[in-house]
Amino acid sequence: MAIHRLPPADGFEVLREVSQHTNIKLHTIANDVISWALGQPLPKPVGEKLDAAVRRRLHRGEASGQPG
């Protein structure tokens, strides 16, 4: 959310989407993101799906003319 300036609701939707596409519980994805913020590497499938989900969310914001 902070890096890409996503509103909290969009940040949650990104986590939910990554959870669904990786079949990993949402709380585990959230923990992975917090660990990443503290310097740990993201698991590869989580990092790839997270990047893709953020790009889609940002693209939707650009298409609607609204931030995030």
Residue frames as a rotation matrix with the C-alpha (Angstrom) as fourth column:
MET 1
0.573 0.819 0.000 0.00
0.819 -0.573 0.000 0.00
0.000 0.000 -1.000 0.00
ALA 2
0.557 -0.385 -0.736 2.70
0.155 -0.822 0.548 2.47
-0.816 -0.419 -0.398 0.96
ILE 3
-0.498 -0.850 0.174 5.02
0.311 0.013 0.950 1.82
-0.809 0.527 0.258 -1.95
HIS 4
-0.753 0.247 0.610 2.32
0.635 0.031 0.772 2.05
0.172 0.968 -0.181 -4.61
ARG 5
-0.914 0.405 -0.026 0.00
-0.361 -0.839 -0.407 4.43
-0.187 -0.363 0.913 -2.72
LEU 6
-0.558 0.754 -0.345 -2.89
0.207 0.530 0.822 2.01
0.803 0.388 -0.452 -2.79
PRO 7
-0.057 0.626 0.778 -5.91
-0.863 -0.422 0.277 2.76
0.501 -0.656 0.564 -0.62
PRO 8
-0.582 -0.209 0.786 -6.38
-0.708 0.607 -0.362 0.24
-0.401 -0.767 -0.501 2.22
ALA 9
0.437 0.818 0.375 -9.31
-0.449 0.560 -0.696 -1.48
-0.779 0.136 0.612 0.49
ASP 10
0.742 -0.235 -0.628 -7.21
-0.593 0.208 -0.778 -2.00
0.314 0.949 0.015 -2.65
GLY 11
-0.353 -0.921 0.167 -4.32
-0.880 0.266 -0.393 -3.32
0.318 -0.286 -0.904 -0.57
PHE 12
-0.269 0.345 0.899 -6.62
-0.570 0.696 -0.437 -5.86
-0.777 -0.630 0.010 1.04
GLU 13
0.785 0.610 -0.111 -8.00
-0.421 0.394 -0.817 -6.89
-0.454 0.688 0.566 -2.36
VAL 14
0.261 -0.792 -0.552 -4.44
-0.806 0.135 -0.576 -7.43
0.531 0.595 -0.604 -3.63
LEU 15
-0.643 -0.498 0.582 -3.71
-0.753 0.553 -0.358 -9.71
-0.143 -0.668 -0.730 -0.66
ARG 16
0.131 0.796 0.591 -6.99
-0.459 0.577 -0.676 -11.56
-0.879 -0.183 0.441 -1.18
GLU 17
0.796 0.148 -0.588 -6.29
-0.606 0.181 -0.775 -12.03
-0.008 0.972 0.233 -4.89
VAL 18
-0.192 -0.945 -0.263 -2.78
-0.847 0.295 -0.443 -13.36
0.496 0.138 -0.857 -4.21
SER 19
-0.513 0.073 0.855 -4.18
-0.647 0.622 -0.441 -15.73
-0.564 -0.780 -0.271 -1.60
GLN 20
0.534 0.816 0.221 -6.73
-0.417 0.482 -0.771 -17.10
-0.735 0.319 0.598 -4.05
HIS 21
0.765 -0.228 -0.603 -4.27
-0.591 0.124 -0.797 -17.48
0.256 0.966 -0.040 -6.93
THR 22
-0.321 -0.940 -0.119 -1.59
-0.749 0.328 -0.575 -19.18
0.579 -0.095 -0.810 -4.83
ASN 23
0.483 0.608 -0.630 -3.94
-0.003 0.721 0.693 -21.26
0.875 -0.333 0.350 -2.66
ILE 24
-0.606 -0.648 -0.461 -2.17
0.583 0.032 -0.812 -19.86
0.541 -0.761 0.359 0.42
LYS 25
0.258 0.749 -0.611 -4.15
0.966 -0.194 0.171 -18.53
0.010 -0.634 -0.773 3.37
LEU 26
0.606 0.070 0.792 -4.55
0.290 -0.947 -0.138 -14.75
0.741 0.313 -0.595 3.41
HIS 27
0.956 -0.252 0.152 -2.96
-0.246 -0.402 0.882 -14.43
-0.161 -0.880 -0.447 6.86
THR 28
0.388 -0.856 0.342 0.12
0.639 0.517 0.569 -16.26
-0.664 -0.002 0.747 5.55
ILE 29
0.217 -0.247 0.944 0.37
0.857 -0.415 -0.305 -13.89
0.468 0.875 0.122 2.57
ALA 30
0.839 0.146 0.525 0.04
-0.064 -0.930 0.361 -10.92
0.541 -0.336 -0.771 4.91
ASN 31
0.807 -0.586 0.074 2.77
0.024 0.158 0.987 -12.35
-0.590 -0.795 0.141 7.15
ASP 32
0.221 -0.729 0.648 5.02
0.939 0.337 0.059 -12.89
-0.262 0.595 0.760 4.10
VAL 33
0.426 0.000 0.905 4.53
0.508 -0.827 -0.240 -9.23
0.748 0.562 -0.353 3.08
ILE 34
0.953 -0.095 0.287 5.35
-0.286 -0.592 0.753 -8.02
0.098 -0.800 -0.592 6.60
SER 35
0.566 -0.792 0.230 8.45
0.413 0.514 0.752 -10.23
-0.714 -0.330 0.617 6.68
TRP 36
0.222 -0.441 0.870 9.46
0.947 -0.116 -0.300 -8.81
0.233 0.890 0.391 3.27
ALA 37
0.730 0.104 0.676 9.10
0.059 -0.994 0.090 -5.27
0.681 -0.026 -0.732 4.63
LEU 38
0.854 -0.421 0.306 11.47
-0.389 -0.125 0.913 -6.30
-0.346 -0.898 -0.270 7.43
GLY 39
0.058 -0.937 -0.344 14.09
-0.949 -0.159 0.271 -7.56
-0.309 0.311 -0.899 4.97
GLN 40
-0.302 -0.123 0.945 13.17
-0.059 0.992 0.110 -11.17
-0.951 -0.022 -0.307 4.28
PRO 41
-0.934 -0.002 -0.356 12.70
-0.356 -0.023 0.934 -12.40
-0.010 1.000 0.020 0.69
LEU 42
0.093 0.994 0.052 9.18
-0.895 0.106 -0.433 -13.10
-0.436 -0.006 0.900 -0.54
PRO 43
-0.206 -0.061 0.977 8.49
0.205 0.973 0.104 -16.69
-0.957 0.222 -0.189 -1.57
LYS 44
-0.943 -0.332 -0.021 8.73
0.053 -0.214 0.975 -16.74
-0.329 0.919 0.219 -5.38
PRO 45
-0.504 0.793 0.342 5.08
0.772 0.237 0.590 -17.55
0.386 0.562 -0.732 -6.17
VAL 46
0.310 0.605 -0.733 3.88
0.856 -0.513 -0.062 -14.93
-0.413 -0.609 -0.677 -3.69
GLY 47
-0.337 -0.538 -0.772 6.19
0.148 -0.841 0.521 -12.26
-0.930 0.061 0.363 -5.11
GLU 48
-0.968 -0.031 0.251 5.16
0.250 0.008 0.968 -12.98
-0.032 0.999 0.000 -8.69
LYS 49
-0.181 0.980 0.082 1.42
0.900 0.132 0.415 -12.97
0.396 0.149 -0.906 -7.94
LEU 50
0.200 0.198 -0.960 1.77
0.721 -0.692 0.007 -9.89
-0.663 -0.694 -0.281 -5.73
ASP 51
-0.726 -0.528 -0.441 3.52
0.072 -0.696 0.715 -7.93
-0.684 0.487 0.543 -8.50
ALA 52
-0.840 0.443 0.313 0.87
0.418 0.161 0.894 -8.96
0.346 0.882 -0.320 -11.03
ALA 53
0.070 0.928 -0.366 -2.03
0.990 -0.019 0.141 -8.09
0.124 -0.373 -0.920 -8.70
VAL 54
-0.031 -0.150 -0.988 -0.57
0.457 -0.881 0.119 -4.66
-0.889 -0.448 0.096 -7.89
ARG 55
-0.940 -0.331 -0.080 -0.01
0.070 -0.416 0.907 -3.93
-0.334 0.847 0.414 -11.60
ARG 56
-0.511 0.825 0.242 -3.62
0.706 0.243 0.665 -4.85
0.490 0.511 -0.706 -12.37
ARG 57
0.257 0.616 -0.745 -4.91
0.926 -0.377 0.009 -2.70
-0.275 -0.692 -0.668 -9.50
LEU 58
-0.356 -0.465 -0.811 -2.79
0.217 -0.885 0.412 0.28
-0.909 -0.030 0.416 -10.60
HIS 59
-0.969 0.022 0.248 -3.89
0.246 -0.070 0.967 -0.16
0.039 0.997 0.062 -14.21
ARG 60
-0.108 0.993 -0.040 -7.55
0.945 0.115 0.308 -0.10
0.310 -0.004 -0.951 -13.12
GLY 61
0.197 0.126 -0.972 -6.90
0.664 -0.747 0.038 3.15
-0.721 -0.653 -0.231 -11.25
GLU 62
-0.758 -0.524 -0.387 -5.30
0.041 -0.631 0.774 4.72
-0.650 0.572 0.500 -14.31
ALA 63
-0.794 0.497 0.349 -8.16
0.511 0.235 0.827 3.60
0.329 0.835 -0.441 -16.53
SER 64
0.207 0.937 -0.282 -10.73
0.958 -0.137 0.251 5.13
0.196 -0.322 -0.926 -14.16
GLY 65
0.105 -0.254 0.962 -8.72
0.182 -0.946 -0.270 8.32
0.978 0.203 -0.053 -13.68
GLN 66
0.867 0.194 0.459 -8.47
-0.406 -0.261 0.876 7.70
0.290 -0.946 -0.147 -9.93
PRO 67
-0.166 -0.971 0.171 -5.30
-0.920 0.090 -0.382 7.03
0.355 -0.221 -0.908 -7.96
GLY 68
-0.688 -0.222 0.691 -4.57
-0.553 0.777 -0.301 3.42
-0.470 -0.589 -0.657 -7.03
